[in-house]
Amino acid sequence: MKVRDGMTRVVVSVGPAHTLREAARRMSARHVGAAVVVDHSQPVIGILTERDVLDSVAAGQEPDAELVADHLTSDVVFASPHWTLDQAAAAMTKGNFRHLIVLEDNEVAGLLSMRDIVRCWSRAGSTVPVTA
């Protein structure tokens, strides 16, 4: 199976000037754990995940005052829709993250989460591949 088979095509996006609460509301409304951070000056500048919001709240920061720009991950690994799900899972495991932004022709085509991968493997009756 390929990344395109499992990715979510409707992607939540937020801007760097949004507050963490605004971002969390958008993510919650769509039942997703990550949002692509975009700006008019650049197509994709990063990703904000539920873990980023959780870390900020746990540190005692105010979600109405904290900006996405100060909490996003800018060192993003992008996936191709042509990657296999095994390749995507390996990239996530190696980088210790749970979401990949999928780019096609330098445009955001979707978002792939570990949950999406597991869902695809479960539907296919596969098990998680074992690698040494």
JOHUQUI-V386900 format. One record per pair of residues at least 24 apart in sequence whose C-alpha atoms are under 6 Angstrom apart, sorted by the first residue. I is the first residue (numbers start at 0). J is the second residue. D is the distance in whole Angstrom. If there is no record, write none. Layout:
I,J,D ; I,J,D
This chain:
0,83,6 ; 0,84,6 ; 1,81,6 ; 1,82,6 ; 1,83,4 ; 1,84,5 ; 2,80,5 ; 2,82,6 ; 2,83,6 ; 2,84,5 ; 3,80,5 ; 5,115,6 ; 6,109,6 ; 6,110,5 ; 6,111,5 ; 7,109,5 ; 7,110,5 ; 8,109,4 ; 10,109,6 ; 12,36,6 ; 14,38,6 ; 15,67,5 ; 15,68,4 ; 16,66,6 ; 17,66,6 ; 17,67,6 ; 18,63,6 ; 18,65,5 ; 18,66,4 ; 18,67,6 ; 19,62,5 ; 19,65,6 ; 19,66,6 ; 19,67,6 ; 20,62,5 ; 20,63,6 ; 44,73,6 ; 45,72,5 ; 45,73,4 ; 46,71,6 ; 46,72,5 ; 47,71,5 ; 77,101,6
